[in-house]
């Protein structure tokens, strides 16, 4: 999988800009705030991934503009395609005083659904913020998990999207019951929808964690040149999924508790996963270096997982991470760069290992 070029129009801070990428390695150099991460956001969007850094779609349209466009020439699993996302600002006067975005998706000029983009490209992005996955909030880890699984499985995207909507609606009913405006029997319908979509989500999350732990976590770095380093970095690491499982009986039993809280207190939206290294939870007992190691292991495993699911290696994007990694972890990243198309961003050339520039196309902003 490769992205050949990217044209941005009124997207974030870019008025009109085209980027052409090397099929192997591209390094984008520019000072902080100039838009390097925005480029990776645009690439993620055409890969069907919504970055966690995006608060609202309105933020994607350049301030003061009414329309924006992302166009990517790509080589998918078998052929070249043109992917386009158009953004149009809807006048707030026609929508209860709130401006919204209308989006349209096109593949080779034909309108498609968002999920059709998932069939064309995949990407794994490593941001400095990802180092907070270990000790960050459960919602951060759930979002990360959902983004990955949605990118590899359209049915997962449909089910997690439907599940989140159902939970929101069920919570409204719970509050109405507490206020005496609804009856508990109204929950029956929503309970069935929660079970329908939630069980699929739970199963896929469990399968992914089994994939991580059964592959020995060193095997996915088999292409790493220094296998001894790989074993030192990743040996003894595993991922522990903490699921909030649901059943018809559990939802019925906990109704009074849910009504009192005004929210649904059990289900996949309460799941979490932990990074366990040599028996200790790295969120509480891990050094900064061990936490870096764990997130790097997760990212490398995501590359392998998407390769297995898609039958082709995804794009790897490294967003200014070399300044965050020590030399041992840098060597591990360097050893996998040549295995797929890789795009690297950095604020300064000095933060990027010199050997990268020998084989990279450099774009300076």
C-alpha positions as CSV (number, residue, x, y, z in Angstrom):
1,X,0.0,0.0,0.0
2,X,1.3,3.4,-0.9
3,X,0.2,7.0,-1.1
4,X,1.7,8.7,-4.2
5,X,0.5,12.3,-3.7
6,X,-1.7,14.4,-1.5
7,X,-3.4,17.6,-2.4
8,X,-4.9,19.8,0.4
9,X,-7.3,22.7,-0.3
10,X,-8.4,24.8,2.7
11,X,-7.5,21.9,5.0
12,X,-6.3,23.0,8.4
13,X,-3.6,25.6,7.8
14,X,-3.1,24.8,4.1
15,X,-4.8,27.0,1.5
16,X,-3.5,24.9,-1.5
17,X,-0.6,22.5,-1.2
18,X,0.5,19.3,-3.0
19,X,2.9,16.7,-1.6
20,X,4.5,13.9,-3.5
21,X,5.8,10.9,-1.6
22,X,8.5,8.5,-2.3
23,X,7.3,4.9,-2.6
24,X,9.7,3.9,0.2
25,X,10.7,6.7,2.5
26,X,9.7,10.4,2.8
27,X,10.9,12.8,5.5
28,X,9.0,16.0,6.1
29,X,11.0,18.7,7.9
30,X,9.5,21.9,9.3
31,X,9.2,23.9,12.5
32,X,6.5,23.2,15.0
33,X,3.1,24.6,14.1
34,X,3.7,24.7,10.4
35,X,1.4,21.7,9.7
36,X,3.4,18.5,9.6
37,X,0.9,16.6,11.8
38,X,-2.0,18.0,9.6
39,X,-0.5,16.2,6.7
40,X,-0.6,12.9,8.6
41,X,-4.2,13.7,9.7
42,X,-5.2,14.0,6.1
43,X,-3.5,10.8,5.1
44,X,-5.2,9.0,8.1
45,X,-8.6,10.3,6.9
46,X,-8.2,8.9,3.4
47,X,-7.2,5.6,5.1
48,X,-10.5,5.6,7.0
49,X,-9.0,6.5,10.3
50,X,-10.2,9.5,12.4
51,X,-7.2,10.8,14.4
52,X,-7.9,11.3,18.1
53,X,-6.4,14.9,17.8
54,X,-9.5,16.0,15.8
55,X,-12.1,17.6,18.1
56,X,-14.7,18.5,15.5
57,X,-14.9,18.3,11.7
58,X,-15.1,22.1,11.7
59,X,-11.5,22.2,12.8
60,X,-10.5,20.6,9.6
61,X,-11.7,23.5,7.4
62,X,-9.3,26.5,7.2
63,X,-10.6,29.4,9.3
64,X,-12.9,31.6,7.3
65,X,-13.4,29.1,4.5
66,X,-16.7,27.3,3.6
67,X,-15.2,24.3,1.8
68,X,-12.1,22.1,2.1
69,X,-10.8,19.1,0.1
70,X,-8.4,16.3,0.6
71,X,-7.3,14.4,-2.6
72,X,-4.9,11.5,-2.5
73,X,-3.5,9.5,-5.4
74,X,-2.8,6.1,-4.0
75,X,-1.8,2.6,-4.9
76,X,-4.0,0.2,-3.0
77,X,-3.6,-3.6,-2.8
78,X,-3.8,-4.0,-6.6
79,X,-4.3,-0.8,-8.5
80,X,-4.0,3.0,-8.5
81,X,-7.0,5.0,-7.2
82,X,-7.9,8.6,-6.5
83,X,-9.5,9.2,-3.1
84,X,-11.3,12.5,-2.3
85,X,-12.9,13.8,0.8
86,X,-14.9,17.0,0.4
87,X,-15.9,19.1,3.4
88,X,-18.7,21.7,3.2
89,X,-19.7,24.0,6.1
90,X,-23.5,24.1,6.6
91,X,-24.8,27.5,7.5
92,X,-25.6,27.7,11.2
93,X,-28.9,29.5,10.5
94,X,-30.2,26.3,8.9
95,X,-29.2,24.1,11.7
96,X,-30.4,25.4,15.1
97,X,-27.7,28.0,15.3
98,X,-24.8,25.5,15.0
99,X,-22.4,25.2,12.1
100,X,-21.9,21.6,10.9
101,X,-19.9,19.9,8.2
102,X,-21.3,17.9,5.3
103,X,-18.8,15.4,4.0
104,X,-18.7,13.4,0.8
105,X,-16.4,10.6,-0.2
106,X,-15.3,9.7,-3.7
107,X,-13.2,7.0,-5.2
108,X,-12.2,7.5,-8.8
109,X,-14.9,10.2,-9.1
110,X,-17.8,8.0,-7.8
111,X,-19.5,8.8,-4.5
112,X,-18.9,6.1,-1.9
113,X,-19.5,5.5,1.8
114,X,-16.8,6.2,4.3
115,X,-16.3,2.5,4.9
116,X,-15.3,2.0,1.3
117,X,-12.0,3.8,2.1
118,X,-11.1,1.1,4.5
119,X,-10.8,-1.3,1.6
120,X,-8.1,0.8,-0.2
121,X,-5.4,1.9,2.3
122,X,-4.3,1.2,5.9
123,X,-2.0,3.2,8.1
124,X,-0.2,3.0,11.4
125,X,0.7,6.4,12.9
126,X,3.1,6.8,15.9
127,X,2.6,10.2,17.6
128,X,4.6,11.4,20.6
129,X,1.2,11.6,22.3
130,X,0.9,7.8,21.9
131,X,3.5,7.4,24.6
132,X,0.6,8.4,27.0
133,X,-1.3,5.3,26.1
134,X,0.2,3.3,28.9
135,X,-0.7,5.7,31.7
136,X,-3.5,7.7,30.0
137,X,-7.2,7.4,30.5
138,X,-9.1,4.2,29.5
139,X,-11.1,6.2,27.0
140,X,-7.8,7.0,25.2
141,X,-7.0,3.3,24.9
142,X,-10.5,2.4,23.8
143,X,-10.4,5.0,21.1
144,X,-7.0,3.7,19.9
145,X,-8.3,0.1,19.9
146,X,-11.5,1.1,18.0
147,X,-9.5,3.0,15.4
148,X,-7.3,0.1,14.7
149,X,-10.0,-2.5,14.6
150,X,-12.3,-0.3,12.5
151,X,-9.5,0.1,9.9
152,X,-9.2,-3.6,9.5
153,X,-12.9,-4.6,9.7
154,X,-15.9,-2.7,8.3
155,X,-18.2,-4.7,10.4
156,X,-16.4,-3.6,13.5
157,X,-16.8,0.0,12.5
158,X,-20.5,-0.5,11.9
159,X,-21.0,-2.2,15.3
160,X,-19.0,0.1,17.4
161,X,-20.7,3.1,15.8
162,X,-24.1,1.6,16.4
163,X,-23.2,0.6,19.9
164,X,-22.1,4.1,20.9
165,X,-25.3,5.5,19.6
166,X,-27.4,2.9,21.4
167,X,-25.7,3.6,24.7
168,X,-26.4,7.4,24.3
169,X,-30.0,6.7,23.7
170,X,-30.3,4.2,26.5
171,X,-28.8,6.8,28.9
172,X,-31.4,9.3,27.9
173,X,-34.1,6.7,28.8
174,X,-32.4,6.1,32.1
175,X,-32.6,9.8,33.0
176,X,-36.2,10.0,31.9
177,X,-37.0,7.0,34.1
178,X,-35.3,8.7,37.1
179,X,-37.5,11.8,36.4
180,X,-40.6,9.7,36.2
181,X,-41.1,10.4,32.5
182,X,-40.5,6.9,31.1
183,X,-41.0,3.3,32.3
184,X,-38.3,0.7,32.7
185,X,-39.9,-1.5,30.1
186,X,-38.7,1.0,27.5
187,X,-35.2,-0.3,28.1
188,X,-36.0,-3.7,26.7
189,X,-35.5,-2.6,23.1
190,X,-32.3,-0.8,23.8
191,X,-30.9,-3.7,25.9
192,X,-31.3,-6.0,22.9
193,X,-29.5,-3.5,20.6
194,X,-26.7,-3.2,23.2
195,X,-26.3,-7.0,23.3
196,X,-26.4,-7.3,19.5
197,X,-23.6,-4.8,18.8
198,X,-21.7,-5.1,22.1
199,X,-21.0,-8.8,21.7
200,X,-19.4,-8.3,18.3
201,X,-17.2,-5.5,19.7
202,X,-16.2,-7.5,22.7
203,X,-15.3,-10.6,20.6
204,X,-13.2,-8.7,18.1
205,X,-11.3,-6.9,20.9
206,X,-10.6,-10.2,22.6
207,X,-9.4,-11.7,19.3
208,X,-7.0,-8.8,18.8
209,X,-5.5,-9.2,22.3
210,X,-5.1,-12.9,21.7
211,X,-3.3,-12.1,18.5
212,X,-0.9,-9.9,20.4
213,X,-0.1,-12.3,23.2
214,X,0.0,-15.5,21.2
215,X,2.5,-14.3,18.7
216,X,5.1,-14.0,21.5
217,X,5.6,-10.2,20.9
218,X,9.1,-10.9,19.5
219,X,7.9,-12.7,16.4
220,X,6.3,-9.6,15.0
221,X,9.8,-8.0,15.1
222,X,11.3,-10.9,13.1
223,X,12.3,-8.4,10.5
224,X,14.2,-6.4,13.0
225,X,17.8,-6.8,12.1
226,X,19.1,-7.0,15.7
227,X,17.1,-9.9,17.2
228,X,18.9,-9.6,20.5
229,X,17.8,-6.0,20.9
230,X,14.2,-7.1,20.0
231,X,14.2,-9.7,22.7
232,X,15.6,-7.3,25.3
233,X,13.0,-4.7,24.4
234,X,9.9,-6.8,24.1
235,X,10.6,-10.0,26.0
236,X,8.2,-10.4,29.0
237,X,5.6,-7.9,27.6
238,X,1.9,-8.8,27.3
239,X,-1.4,-7.0,27.0
240,X,-4.2,-7.6,29.4
241,X,-7.8,-6.8,28.3
242,X,-10.2,-5.9,31.1
243,X,-13.6,-6.4,29.7
244,X,-17.0,-5.3,31.1
245,X,-19.0,-8.1,29.7
246,X,-22.8,-7.9,29.3
247,X,-25.7,-10.3,29.1
248,X,-29.4,-9.9,29.2
249,X,-29.5,-11.0,32.8
250,X,-26.8,-8.5,33.8
251,X,-28.5,-5.6,32.2
252,X,-31.8,-6.4,33.8
253,X,-30.2,-7.0,37.2
254,X,-28.3,-3.7,37.1
255,X,-31.2,-1.5,35.9
256,X,-31.8,0.2,39.2
257,X,-28.1,1.0,39.5
258,X,-28.0,2.4,36.0
259,X,-31.1,4.5,36.6
260,X,-29.6,5.9,39.8
261,X,-26.3,6.7,38.0
262,X,-28.1,8.0,34.9
263,X,-25.8,6.0,32.6
264,X,-25.1,2.5,31.4
265,X,-22.4,1.2,33.8
266,X,-21.5,-2.1,32.0
267,X,-20.5,-2.9,28.5
268,X,-17.6,-2.5,26.0
269,X,-17.7,1.3,26.5
270,X,-16.2,0.5,30.0
271,X,-13.4,-1.8,28.7
272,X,-9.8,-1.1,29.2
273,X,-6.5,-2.8,28.4
274,X,-3.2,-2.7,30.3
275,X,0.5,-3.1,29.4
276,X,2.0,-5.7,31.6
277,X,5.8,-6.2,31.7
278,X,7.3,-9.0,33.7
279,X,4.2,-9.1,35.9
280,X,3.9,-5.4,36.6
281,X,1.4,-2.9,35.3
282,X,3.5,-0.3,33.5
283,X,1.0,2.4,34.1
284,X,1.9,2.4,37.8
285,X,5.3,0.7,38.1
286,X,6.9,1.3,34.7
287,X,9.8,3.6,34.0
288,X,9.5,6.1,31.1
289,X,11.8,3.9,29.1
290,X,9.6,0.8,29.7
291,X,6.5,2.7,28.8
292,X,8.1,3.8,25.5
293,X,9.1,0.2,24.8
294,X,5.5,-1.0,25.4
295,X,4.0,1.6,23.0
296,X,6.6,0.8,20.4
297,X,5.8,-2.9,20.7
298,X,2.1,-2.1,20.3
299,X,2.7,-0.1,17.2
300,X,4.9,-2.8,15.6
301,X,2.3,-5.4,16.4
302,X,-0.4,-3.2,14.7
303,X,1.7,-3.2,11.5
304,X,1.8,-7.0,11.6
305,X,-1.9,-7.3,12.5
306,X,-3.0,-5.0,9.6
307,X,-0.7,-6.9,7.2
308,X,-2.3,-10.2,8.2
309,X,-5.9,-8.8,7.9
310,X,-5.4,-6.9,4.7
311,X,-2.8,-9.1,2.9
312,X,-0.5,-6.0,2.4
313,X,1.7,-3.9,4.6
314,X,0.1,-0.7,5.7
315,X,1.8,2.7,5.5
316,X,3.9,3.6,8.6
317,X,3.9,7.3,9.7
318,X,6.2,8.5,12.4
319,X,5.2,11.9,13.7
320,X,8.3,13.6,15.3
321,X,9.0,10.6,17.5
322,X,12.8,10.4,17.3
323,X,13.2,13.2,19.8
324,X,11.2,11.0,22.2
325,X,13.1,7.7,21.8
326,X,16.4,6.7,23.2
327,X,19.1,5.1,20.9
328,X,18.1,1.5,21.6
329,X,14.4,2.2,20.6
330,X,15.5,4.3,17.6
331,X,17.5,1.3,16.3
332,X,14.4,-0.9,16.5
333,X,12.3,1.7,14.5
334,X,15.1,2.1,12.0
335,X,15.2,-1.6,11.3
336,X,11.5,-1.8,10.3
337,X,11.4,1.5,8.2
338,X,12.3,-0.3,4.9
339,X,9.6,-2.9,5.2
340,X,6.7,-0.6,4.0
341,X,6.2,2.9,2.8
342,X,7.2,5.2,5.6
343,X,6.6,8.9,6.2
344,X,8.5,10.7,8.9
345,X,8.0,14.2,10.2
346,X,10.5,16.1,12.3
347,X,11.0,19.7,13.5
348,X,14.7,19.6,12.9
349,X,17.0,17.5,10.7
350,X,19.3,16.9,13.7
351,X,16.6,14.9,15.5
352,X,16.4,12.3,12.7
353,X,19.2,9.6,12.5
354,X,21.6,10.6,9.7
355,X,21.4,7.2,7.9
356,X,17.7,7.9,7.1
357,X,18.6,10.8,4.7
358,X,20.7,8.5,2.6
359,X,17.6,6.8,1.2
360,X,14.8,9.3,1.8
361,X,13.0,11.9,-0.2
362,X,13.1,15.1,1.9
363,X,10.3,17.7,1.9
364,X,11.0,20.9,3.7
365,X,8.2,23.2,4.9
